[in-house]
């Protein structure tokens, strides 16, 4: 009989093979030009080796499952805010966090632009509706900080509304923390040159063009405006109860690993004891005969 350690190592190798296959498949689907590949190589020193990256990722995702189980068992309430410039890597990190988690425990909130009705509500109202109940984790892919960033820079919010936001948000977040919510805020930081490279990759990649909106393209034009807005936002909303954590995002792989590692260290989770799961024996009935289904019900075997 195999030892538990040996079984875990076998499972890890199987997972690595599957993930590496998927990663290779994505590379085949995306075919950037030679010029973009050259620019990408010039601007990026060698990152962490692919197999090492996935080994670390799987280990961290195993810990995320323990965290999820602890959250559900303990009744903790966790909110994680992901902010940063367009193409800074927020979505990639969120995808790796949620990849193996139960969507009933851990859910992602990515709200569209407010409706006309929502524009007349208390600014935080539409975000409050998505806060966690006991035993839930909520990841905000952009959050109420839209007012301090895109709404401010693009002129969707007046100076008075922005100032009101800065007065309100510290107390709003203190209220969340006092209610028992653990609030963690990440800002993903990339350089001007890195954002330009990522936008070019999206423009020339049909599989990623959907990620670009007219608003994203405007963010290139207004880089300095966003920088000034970010600096004031961090200065005025970095409170003791909910500080900001800045993730250096130029290296996507390291940014993902570092964020997950840091997130795990913010919570006092532990492994929740549970009974060993055993597959029960299937019940057979001698008087049951499986019926044949009509062929038109089946998906055609094209591949």
N, C-alpha and C positions, 0 to 999 in steps of 0.2 A: 504493500500500500504506500502511495506517495506521501511524503511529509507535507504539512501545510505550506512551508516555505517553498518547496519544489512546485506545488500546485500554483502558488501565487506567481512564481516566475514563469511557468507555462502560460498562465492567463495573460501576463504582461506581454509576452512575445506574440501571442495571438492578437491582442489589441493593437500592438505596434504594427503588425503586418497589415491589419485592416486600415489603420489610420494612414500609414504610408501609401497604401494603394489609393485611398481617397485623395491624398495630397498630390500624388503623381497624376491622377485623373484631372484635377483642377489645373495643373500645369499644362496638360495637353489641350484643355479647353481654351486656355488663354494664350494668345500668341502675340506678345508685344513686339514692336519693330526692333531691328538691330540697334537703332539709335536710342530707343528707350532703354533697352538692355544695357547699352554702354553707359548712359547717364546714371542708371540705377547702380551699376557696379562702381562708378566713380564716387557716388555720394554715400555708399554704404560699405563700411568695412565688413569683413566676414562676420556673420552672426554666429550664434550658437549652432553647433552641428545638429542636423535635422533629427537624427535618431536620439541624441541626448535631449533635445528639446521635447520630443514626445514622451520620453521616459519621465522627465520632470513634470510634464503636463498631466500625465496619467496619475502620477503619485499625488499631485495637488488636487486633481479631480476626485480621487479617492477620499481625501480629507474633506472636500466640499460635501460629499455624500454624508460623512459623519456629522458635519456642521448642520446640514439640512435635517438629519434625524434628530439631532440635539434641539434644534429650533422647534420642531414639531412636538417633541417630547416635553420640553421645558416650558413651552408656551411663550418663548421669546418673540419679539417683534423687531424685525430688522429692515431698515431702509438704506439702500446704497445709491447715491447720486453720482452719475457719470456725466461730466461736463468737459468741454474742450472745443477746439476749433474743428471745423469740418475736415473730415478725413484724418483726425488725430488718432483713431484706433479704438474708440469707445465700443463700437459695435462688435469688433473682433474679440475684445475682452469679454463682453457680455455673453457672446456666443459660446466661448470656452467655459465660462462659469456655469451656464445653464445646460450645457450639452448633455450631461448625464444626471441632471436633477429632475425631481418630480414637479411638473408644472402646477400641480395643486398646492405645492408648498412654496415654490419659488417662481414668481412671475415677473415679466418685464412690462414696464409701462413706457410707451413712446407715443405721447399725445400729438395729434395733428394741431394745426392752427386753430385758435378758439373760434367758435361760432359767434354769430351776432348776439345771441342770447348770453353766451358765456362772457362776452366782452363787458356785459353790464353787471356781472356778478362780482363779489369780492374776489380779488385777484387769485388768492390761494384756493378758492373753493373747488375748482375742478381737479386740483391735485389731491386735496383732502379725501375725495371719494375713492382714491386708489391706495390709500395708506393700508398697512397690513393689520389684520386681526391677530389674535394670539396664534402662535405657531406658524407664522408666515414670513417669507422674505420677499421684498419688493425691490426690483432694480429699476431705477428711473434712467432711461436713455434720453437725456436732457430732462430738465425739471423746471421748477419755478424760477430758476436762474436764467431762463430765456429773457426775462425782463431786463436783467443786468447786461445781457449780451446782444443777441440778434435784434430784440425789440428796440433796444436803445440805439444800436448802431444804424439800423435800417429805418429809424424814425417811426416805428409802429407804436412807440410809447413816448409820451411827452416828458419833458424835464421834471415836471411836478410828479408824474407817476413813477418815474425812476427814483426820485428822492423819497417818495412814500414807501417804495419797495425797500430801499436801504434802511429806512427807519423800522419797518415792520418785520423784515425777515429774521433778524437776530432773536426777537421775542417769539416769533412763530416757531423757530427751530428749538428754542428753549422749552416751549410748550410741548412740542413733540417728545423731547427727551424726558420732560417731567411726567409725561403720560406713560412712560415705559418703553418707548421706541429707542432702539439703538440707531443713531444716524451717522453714516459715514459718507464723506464727500471726497470725490476724486476729480482732479483737473488733469487732463491729458495734454502734455506740452510737446509740440513739435516745432521745428524751425521753419522759417519762410521757405527755404529751398526744398525741404522735405515735403511740405504741403504742395508746392508746385509740382514736384515729381509725382505725387500720388494723384493729383488732379489729371495730369497728362496720361498716367496709366489708365485712369477711368475713361478718359475721352477716347482713347484708342483701343479700349477693351469692350466689345459689345456686351459681354457678360456683366460689366460693372457700370455701364452708362446710366442705368436707372438710378444709381446712387447720386448722380449729379443733378442738382436743381438750379434754376436761375439764381436762387438765393445763395447757393454754394459758390457759384461763379462770382457773385458780387463780393463774397467774403475775401476773394483774392485781391480785388480792387481796394478793399477797405481794411487791409491787413493792419495798418497802424492804428486805425480807429478801434479795431477789435482788441489790439494790444493794450491801448489805454483803458478800455472798458474792463478788460480782464484784470489789470493791475488794481484798479479801484475796487472791483468786486472782491478780490482776494483780501484787500486791506480792510474793507468795511464789513465783511461777513465771516471772517476767520475768528470764530468765537471758541471759548474754552470748551463749551458743551458739545460743539460740533465743528472741529477744526477742518481745514482743507488739507488734503494730501496731494502733492504734485507728482505725477508719473511722467518720467522722461520717455517719450513715445517714439523717437526716431527709429529705434530697433523694435519692430512689432513683437517678435518672439519674446525678447527679454521683458518688454512692457507687460505682456500677458502674464508671464510667470511671476514677475515682481508684484503685480497688482493682486493676483490670487494669493500669493504667499503673505502679503501684507494684510489683506482682508481676513484671512484665517487667524492671524495673530491679534486681531482686534476683539475677538470674542472668546470667552472662557468655556468653549465647548469641550465636551469629552464624549467618548464612545458610549452609546446607550446600550446596556445589556439587552439582549433579545434571544429568544429561543432559536435553536438551529432549525432552519427550514428544511423540511424533508418532502420529497415528491410522493404523494399518496398513490397507492395502486389503483389502476383504472378498473372500473366496474364493467363486467361483460354480462350481457343478457342473451341467453341462447335463443330466445324467441324474437329477437330483433334482427331485421334484415335491412341493411342500408339501401335506400332507393337511389336509382340512377337519375341524375339531373339532366335536363335537356341541354344539348351542346351550345345553344345560342346564349345561355347564361354565362358562359366562360369567356374570359378575356382572350383574344386571339394570341397565339404564340408567334409573335413576329420575330422575336430574337431567340 
